Amino acid sequence: MPTLYMTAPSESAAEIAQTVVDERLAACVNQFPCRSTYRWDGDVHTGDETILLIKTTAEGYRQLVDRLLELHPYDVPCIERFDESHIHDPFASWITDSVSPHVGGDRQ
């Protein structure tokens, strides 16, 4: 099960997180404030951003990325994929259940 690492402007991050969970593209999104320094258009910039760690399934990964590209305000958003070498089985089941469309209530 992949975890997608993405940074977003702080004012956009919560809405992005809410949308991908609401649309069942992600089971969970962790958000961490950060201060980023980066080069863009030849100049060095510093600004507040939010790191998003987005949990999804291998099957849902491409659709999640496509949706993030629609939602993200940057021309070139940071999107990186981390694949687990070990995942707690009940947690993996929860992610699968949360991302896959189904009838019935949520576990949590």
Secondary structure, DSSP 8 states (H G I E B T S, - for coil): -EEEEEEEEHHHHHHHHHHHHHTTS-SEEEEEEEEEEEEETTEEEEEEEEEEEEE--TTTHHHHHHHHHHH--SSS--EEEEE-S---HHHHHHHHHHHS--SS----
